[in-house]
Amino acid sequence: MGAMMRDRHKTGELAPAIEHFLKVTRSYWPGLFHCYNDPDLPRTNNDLEQFFGSHRYHERRATGRKVASPGLVLRGSARIIAAAATRLRRYTARDFAKVNRTASTTLRKQLEDRRERRAQRHRFRKNPDVYLRELEQQLLKQGLPT
């Protein structure tokens, strides 16, 4: 910042942009680098970026895709944690026997609900008239007395 301020006159046409950058940075300065005040926080998020980059790299190698798989969006909350946990140590069948079944069932239900909502959005975008007609039929069946 000091070098930018000191040499801003050398920037020519960029001088107004440098002035604006310095002004905005000064206004945010007290809380801009709050991570330096807390020794328990990492100084940068490079470790986190490296972790996600590594996961993306391995997933691309395993699937042959050039971009992240849609499954990562749908099941990322489970996949990323599983990937992180398996890097820490090796798990055995005994470890899986200790799993909280209620929590596991709840997570599976959440993931399935998310997948179903995504499928419905796809069906709607593919053919909105048919989707809305089927939805109306379901609604009418629920409302009719038996």
C-alpha positions as CSV (number, residue, x, y, z in Angstrom):
1,M,0.0,0.0,0.0
2,G,2.8,2.3,0.9
3,A,4.5,1.7,-2.5
4,M,1.3,2.4,-4.3
5,M,0.7,5.6,-2.4
6,R,4.3,6.7,-2.9
7,D,4.5,6.0,-6.7
8,R,0.9,6.8,-7.7
9,H,2.1,9.8,-9.7
10,K,4.1,7.5,-12.0
11,T,0.9,5.6,-13.1
12,G,-0.3,8.1,-15.6
13,E,-3.8,7.4,-16.7
14,L,-4.3,4.9,-13.9
15,A,-3.8,7.5,-11.2
16,P,-7.5,8.1,-10.6
17,A,-8.0,4.3,-10.2
18,I,-5.1,4.1,-7.8
19,E,-6.5,7.0,-5.8
20,H,-9.9,5.4,-5.6
21,F,-8.4,2.0,-4.6
22,L,-6.4,3.7,-1.8
23,K,-9.4,5.7,-0.6
24,V,-11.7,2.6,-0.4
25,T,-8.9,0.5,1.2
26,R,-8.4,3.2,3.9
27,S,-12.1,3.2,4.7
28,Y,-12.1,-0.6,5.3
29,W,-8.6,-0.7,6.8
30,P,-9.5,-1.4,10.5
31,G,-11.3,-4.7,9.7
32,L,-9.7,-5.5,6.4
33,F,-7.1,-8.0,7.8
34,H,-8.9,-9.1,11.0
35,C,-7.4,-12.6,10.7
36,Y,-4.0,-11.1,11.8
37,N,-5.6,-10.2,15.2
38,D,-6.6,-13.8,16.0
39,P,-3.8,-16.3,16.3
40,D,-6.2,-19.3,15.8
41,L,-7.3,-18.1,12.4
42,P,-5.2,-19.0,9.4
43,R,-3.5,-16.0,7.8
44,T,-4.8,-16.9,4.4
45,N,-7.3,-19.3,2.9
46,N,-4.6,-21.0,0.8
47,D,-5.0,-24.3,2.7
48,L,-8.7,-24.3,2.0
49,E,-8.3,-23.4,-1.6
50,Q,-5.6,-26.1,-2.0
51,F,-8.0,-28.7,-0.4
52,F,-10.9,-27.9,-2.8
53,G,-8.5,-27.7,-5.7
54,S,-7.1,-31.1,-4.9
55,H,-10.6,-32.5,-4.5
56,R,-11.6,-31.1,-7.9
57,Y,-8.4,-32.4,-9.5
58,H,-8.9,-36.0,-8.2
59,E,-12.6,-35.9,-9.2
60,R,-11.7,-34.8,-12.7
61,R,-9.1,-37.6,-13.0
62,A,-11.6,-40.2,-11.7
63,T,-14.5,-39.1,-13.9
64,G,-12.7,-37.8,-17.0
65,R,-14.8,-34.6,-16.8
66,K,-13.2,-31.2,-17.5
67,V,-15.6,-29.5,-15.0
68,A,-16.9,-30.4,-11.6
69,S,-19.5,-33.0,-11.6
70,P,-23.2,-32.1,-10.9
71,G,-23.0,-34.7,-8.0
72,L,-20.6,-32.4,-6.2
73,V,-23.4,-29.8,-6.1
74,L,-26.0,-32.3,-5.0
75,R,-23.9,-34.3,-2.5
76,G,-21.0,-32.0,-1.8
77,S,-21.8,-31.7,1.9
78,A,-21.2,-35.5,2.2
79,R,-18.6,-36.0,-0.5
80,I,-16.2,-33.2,0.7
81,I,-16.3,-34.3,4.3
82,A,-15.8,-38.0,3.3
83,A,-12.8,-37.0,1.1
84,A,-11.3,-35.0,4.0
85,A,-11.9,-37.7,6.5
86,T,-10.4,-40.5,4.4
87,R,-7.2,-38.4,3.9
88,L,-6.7,-38.3,7.7
89,R,-6.8,-42.1,8.3
90,R,-8.0,-45.4,6.9
91,Y,-11.5,-46.6,7.9
92,T,-12.6,-50.1,8.6
93,A,-16.0,-51.9,8.7
94,R,-15.9,-51.6,12.5
95,D,-15.8,-47.8,12.2
96,F,-18.8,-47.8,9.9
97,A,-20.7,-50.0,12.4
98,K,-20.5,-47.2,15.0
99,V,-22.3,-44.7,12.7
100,N,-25.3,-42.9,14.2
101,R,-28.1,-44.4,12.0
102,T,-30.5,-41.5,12.8
103,A,-28.0,-38.9,11.6
104,S,-27.1,-41.0,8.6
105,T,-30.8,-41.5,7.6
106,T,-31.4,-37.7,8.0
107,L,-28.5,-36.9,5.8
108,R,-29.6,-39.4,3.2
109,K,-33.1,-37.9,3.2
110,Q,-31.8,-34.3,2.8
111,L,-29.6,-35.4,-0.1
112,E,-32.4,-37.3,-1.8
113,D,-34.8,-34.3,-1.3
114,R,-32.2,-32.0,-2.9
115,R,-31.8,-34.5,-5.8
116,E,-35.5,-34.7,-6.3
117,R,-35.9,-30.9,-6.4
118,R,-33.2,-30.6,-9.0
119,A,-34.9,-33.3,-11.1
120,Q,-38.2,-31.4,-10.9
121,R,-36.5,-28.2,-12.0
122,H,-35.1,-30.1,-15.0
123,R,-38.5,-31.6,-15.9
124,F,-40.1,-28.1,-15.7
125,R,-37.4,-26.5,-17.9
126,K,-37.6,-29.4,-20.4
127,N,-41.4,-29.2,-20.8
128,P,-43.2,-26.7,-18.6
129,D,-46.7,-27.5,-19.9
130,V,-46.5,-31.2,-19.3
131,Y,-45.0,-30.6,-15.8
132,L,-47.6,-28.2,-14.8
133,R,-50.4,-30.4,-16.1
134,E,-49.1,-33.4,-14.1
135,L,-48.8,-31.2,-11.0
136,E,-52.4,-30.0,-11.4
137,Q,-53.6,-33.6,-11.8
138,Q,-51.8,-34.5,-8.5
139,L,-53.4,-31.5,-6.8
140,L,-56.9,-32.4,-8.0
141,K,-56.5,-36.0,-6.9
142,Q,-55.5,-34.9,-3.4
143,G,-58.5,-32.5,-3.1
144,L,-61.2,-34.9,-4.3
145,P,-63.0,-36.9,-1.6
146,T,-62.8,-40.6,-1.8
